[in-house]
Amino acid sequence: MKLATGCTVITNGTAILGTGAQPVPNSTVIVRDGEIEFVGLAKDAPLVDRSASTIDARGGTIMPGLVEAHYHATYFNVEALADLDIKFPVEYVTLLASCNAKLALECGYTAARSGGQSIQCRCLAEEGDRGGLIPGPRLAASGREICGVGGLMDWNPDFRKIGMEGLVLLVNGADEARAAVRKLVKDGIEWVKTYPTGDAASPDVNDHHTLCMTFEEMHAVVQTAHNHGMKVTGHCRATEGIKNALRAGYDTLEHGTFVDDEAIAMILERNTPVVPACISNWPALNAARNSGYLSA
C-alpha cells in the first residue's frame, strides 16, 4: 500500500479505537506520513503545523480500516466455476484484480487475506522499487491453489488438453502435495490455499460433502508449508474435511459449513480460527427467498 505524505487531522467525530475500549466522543485523529500519530479527546491533541490538511467528520464515526479475511481479488463477475477458468492471460486478470483492490480500499478495507491468487496484485500494491503502482489494501497473499485431481477445482476434462495449471496445482498423493507447496515457495506467497472438500458449485461430482484431498495429502501440505514459514488454510465445507484439516494442523479453516459438535470441540482445543465468508452464501439465500424456498 502506498502511504500518504504530510499531516492530516480528522476532527469532530467519535473514534472507535479497535482495541475493545469505549468509543471516544469529540475526538481528534492525527495522521503523519501514513501512520496514526494520535487518537484521543480533542482537548488532549498535540498542536500540529498550520500546513496540515484537516477533515471535519461532522459528528460521524471515525474507525480503523476494515480487514477482509477471505478476499478474492481475482474474482470478477464470477457466477459459476467456469468463470474462474484459464481463458484469460494472467496480465488481464491482474488488471481486473487491481480494480477490485482499489474498490476494496475505497470501501474502507485497508488489509485483506486472499482466498485465492493475488500475489501479483500484492507486488504491485506494496511499497518498493516496483511497488506502490496501484491503490489497494495490504495483502496477505496466496497463489495457485492446491486440490486433488478430480476435485472441486479440477473441472477441465482431460480430452480438452488444457489442464488447470494456470489456476490450480493438482495433486495425487502426498509427494505431489509436497511438490506443489515447493512451487509456491518460489512464488513468494504467505498462505497456501487448499481444497479439502467440495462445494454446491459442483453438485454433481463434488458437492458439499465430497472430500477432494486425502488426509495424507493435507498433512504433507502442512508439513512442507510450515517448514518454509508459510501458513495453510482450506476450503472446508464437508464435516470430515473439517476434521481432517484440524488433525493435519491447518492454521485456519474457510467456511466450516457442516461443522458438528466433535469438530467444534477440536476447533476450541486447537484454537483454530474459522472464517465463514458469509457473503458467498448471501446470493444463494436471496435466490432461495425469491424462489419461494425460504419465507424469511
C-alpha positions in Angstrom: 0.0 0.0 0.0 1.3 3.4 -0.9 1.3 5.7 2.1 0.3 9.3 2.1 2.8 12.0 2.9 2.3 15.1 5.1 0.0 15.6 8.1 -3.8 15.1 8.2 -6.0 16.0 11.1 -9.5 14.5 11.5 -11.8 16.3 14.0 -15.4 16.4 15.2 -16.1 12.7 15.3 -16.5 9.7 17.6 -13.4 7.5 17.3 -13.6 3.7 17.6 -10.2 2.5 18.7 -10.5 -1.1 17.7 -9.0 -2.3 21.0 -12.2 -3.1 22.8 -12.1 0.2 24.6 -15.1 2.5 24.7 -15.6 4.9 21.7 -14.1 8.3 22.2 -16.6 11.2 21.5 -15.4 14.6 20.3 -12.1 13.0 19.2 -9.2 14.0 17.1 -7.1 11.8 14.9 -3.7 12.9 13.6 -2.1 11.0 10.8 1.5 11.8 9.7 3.2 10.2 6.7 0.6 7.5 6.5 0.9 6.5 10.2 -1.5 7.3 13.0 0.3 9.6 15.5 -2.6 10.4 17.9 -6.1 9.3 18.7 -8.0 10.7 21.6 -10.0 13.6 23.0 -9.7 16.8 21.1 -8.7 18.7 24.2 -5.7 16.3 24.6 -4.5 16.5 21.0 -1.0 18.0 20.4 -0.5 21.0 18.3 0.2 20.5 14.6 1.6 22.7 11.9 -0.8 25.0 10.1 0.1 23.4 6.8 -1.7 20.2 7.9 -4.8 19.3 6.0 -8.0 18.9 8.0 -11.1 16.7 7.7 -14.3 17.5 9.5 -16.0 14.3 10.4 -19.2 16.3 11.1 -20.3 14.3 14.1 -19.7 10.9 12.3 -17.8 7.9 13.3 -14.0 7.5 12.8 -12.9 3.9 12.8 -9.9 1.8 11.9 -9.6 0.3 8.5 -11.5 -2.9 8.0 -9.9 -6.3 7.4 -11.3 -8.8 4.9 -10.1 -12.2 6.0 -11.4 -14.1 2.9 -10.7 -11.9 -0.1 -10.7 -13.0 -3.8 -9.0 -10.1 -5.7 -9.1 -12.0 -9.0 -12.9 -12.7 -8.9 -14.7 -10.6 -11.4 -18.3 -11.3 -12.4 -18.0 -14.9 -11.2 -21.3 -16.7 -11.2 -20.1 -20.3 -11.8 -16.9 -22.3 -11.5 -16.2 -22.0 -15.3 -15.9 -18.2 -14.8 -12.7 -18.9 -12.9 -11.2 -20.8 -15.8 -7.9 -20.1 -17.5 -9.4 -18.4 -20.6 -7.6 -15.1 -19.9 -3.9 -14.3 -19.6 -2.5 -13.5 -16.2 -1.8 -9.9 -17.2 -5.5 -9.3 -17.9 -6.6 -11.0 -14.7 -4.1 -8.9 -12.8 -5.6 -5.7 -14.3 -9.0 -6.8 -13.2 -7.7 -7.6 -9.8 -6.2 -4.1 -9.5 -9.7 -2.7 -10.0 -11.0 -4.9 -7.2 -8.1 -3.9 -4.9 -8.9 -0.2 -5.5 -12.6 -0.8 -4.8 -11.8 -2.7 -1.6 -9.7 0.2 -0.3 -12.3 2.8 -1.2 -14.9 0.7 0.8 -12.7 1.0 3.9 -10.7 -2.3 3.7 -7.1 -1.4 4.4 -5.9 -5.1 4.9 -7.0 -8.4 3.4 -6.1 -12.0 3.4 -6.6 -13.5 0.0 -8.6 -16.7 -0.5 -7.1 -17.3 -4.0 -4.4 -16.0 -6.4 -3.4 -12.4 -5.6 0.4 -12.5 -5.4 0.8 -10.2 -8.5 -1.7 -7.7 -7.0 0.2 -7.6 -3.8 3.5 -7.0 -5.5 2.0 -4.1 -7.5 0.5 -2.5 -4.4 3.4 -2.8 -2.0 6.0 -0.1 -1.4 9.3 -0.6 -3.0 11.2 -0.1 -6.2 8.5 -1.6 -8.3 5.6 -1.3 -5.9 3.1 1.4 -5.0 1.7 1.3 -8.5 -1.9 0.6 -7.6 -4.1 1.6 -4.7 -5.2 -1.3 -2.6 -5.2 -2.9 0.9 -2.2 -4.6 2.4 -2.5 -8.2 1.2 -1.5 -11.4 2.9 -1.3 -13.2 -0.4 -1.8 -16.7 -1.6 -1.1 -18.1 -5.1 -2.2 -21.1 -7.1 -4.5 -23.2 -5.0 -3.9 -26.9 -4.3 -6.6 -29.6 -4.9 -6.7 -33.3 -5.5 -7.1 -34.5 -9.1 -10.8 -34.7 -10.0 -11.7 -32.4 -7.0 -13.7 -29.2 -6.9 -11.1 -27.1 -8.7 -10.4 -29.6 -11.5 -13.2 -29.3 -14.0 -11.5 -29.4 -17.4 -11.8 -32.9 -18.8 -8.5 -34.5 -20.0 -9.7 -34.6 -23.6 -9.6 -30.8 -23.8 -5.8 -31.0 -23.3 -5.7 -27.6 -21.5 -5.5 -28.7 -17.9 -5.8 -26.3 -14.9 -2.1 -25.4 -14.4 -2.6 -21.7 -14.5 -5.2 -21.7 -11.8 -4.6 -24.7 -9.6 -1.9 -27.2 -8.6 -3.5 -30.6 -8.9 -2.0 -33.4 -6.8 -2.3 -37.2 -6.5 -0.7 -38.3 -3.2 1.5 -36.8 -0.5 4.6 -36.5 -2.6 2.8 -34.4 -5.2 1.3 -32.3 -2.5 4.8 -31.5 -1.1 6.0 -30.7 -4.7 3.0 -28.3 -5.1 3.9 -26.4 -2.0 7.5 -26.1 -3.0 6.4 -24.5 -6.3 4.5 -21.9 -4.3 7.6 -21.2 -2.1 9.3 -19.8 -5.2 6.3 -17.5 -5.9 6.7 -15.7 -2.5 3.3 -16.4 -1.1 2.3 -16.3 2.5 -0.8 -18.5 2.7 -1.2 -21.9 1.0 -4.9 -22.3 -0.1 -6.2 -25.9 -0.5 -9.5 -27.5 -1.3 -10.0 -30.4 1.0 -13.8 -30.5 0.2 -16.3 -29.8 -2.5 -19.0 -27.2 -2.8 -22.5 -26.7 -4.1 -21.0 -25.0 -7.1 -20.2 -28.5 -8.4 -23.2 -30.5 -7.1 -22.9 -33.5 -9.5 -19.4 -34.7 -8.6 -18.0 -32.6 -5.8 -20.9 -31.4 -3.6 -20.6 -30.0 -0.1 -19.9 -33.4 1.4 -17.3 -34.6 -1.1 -13.7 -35.0 0.1 -11.3 -33.6 -2.6 -8.0 -34.3 -0.8 -6.8 -37.2 1.4 -5.6 -36.6 4.9 -2.1 -37.7 3.8 -2.1 -35.0 1.1 -3.3 -32.4 3.6 -0.7 -33.3 6.2 2.1 -33.2 3.6 1.0 -29.7 2.6 1.1 -28.5 6.2 4.5 -30.1 7.0 6.1 -28.6 3.9 4.4 -25.1 4.2 5.3 -24.8 7.9 8.9 -25.8 7.1 9.1 -22.8 4.8 7.4 -20.4 7.3 4.1 -20.3 5.4 0.6 -20.9 6.7 -2.2 -23.2 5.4 -5.9 -22.7 5.0 -8.5 -24.8 3.3 -12.0 -24.6 1.7 -13.7 -26.8 4.2 -17.4 -27.5 4.0 -17.7 -31.2 4.5 -17.7 -32.4 8.1 -15.0 -35.0 7.7 -12.9 -32.5 5.7 -13.1 -30.0 8.6 -11.8 -32.7 11.0 -9.1 -33.8 8.6 -7.8 -30.2 8.3 -7.8 -29.8 12.1 -5.9 -33.1 12.5 -3.4 -32.1 9.8 -2.6 -28.9 11.6 -4.2 -26.3 9.4 -3.8 -22.7 10.6 -7.3 -21.6 9.7 -10.4 -23.0 8.1 -12.6 -21.4 5.5 -16.4 -21.7 5.7 -16.7 -24.7 8.1 -20.3 -25.1 6.8 -21.2 -28.6 8.2 -19.2 -28.4 11.4 -20.6 -30.7 14.1 -20.1 -30.9 17.9 -16.9 -33.0 17.6 -15.4 -30.6 15.2 -16.3 -27.6 17.3 -14.6 -29.2 20.3 -11.5 -29.8 18.1 -11.5 -26.2 16.9 -11.7 -24.9 20.5 -9.0 -27.3 21.7 -6.6 -26.2 18.9 -7.8 -22.5 19.0 -8.1 -22.6 15.2 -9.7 -19.5 13.6 -12.7 -20.3 11.2 -13.6 -17.7 8.5 -17.2 -18.4 7.4 -17.1 -16.0 4.4 -20.8 -15.4 4.8 -21.1 -13.1 1.8 -20.7 -16.0 -0.5 -23.9 -17.6 0.9 -25.9 -14.3 0.7 -26.7 -14.5 -3.1 -27.9 -18.2 -2.6 -30.1 -17.2 0.3 -31.6 -14.3 -1.7 -32.2 -16.6 -4.7 -33.9 -19.1 -2.5 -36.1 -16.4 -0.9 -37.1 -15.0 -4.3 -37.9 -18.5 -5.5 -40.2 -19.1 -2.5 -38.0 -21.8 -0.9 -37.5 -19.5 2.2 -40.2 -17.5 3.8 -37.9 -15.2 5.8 
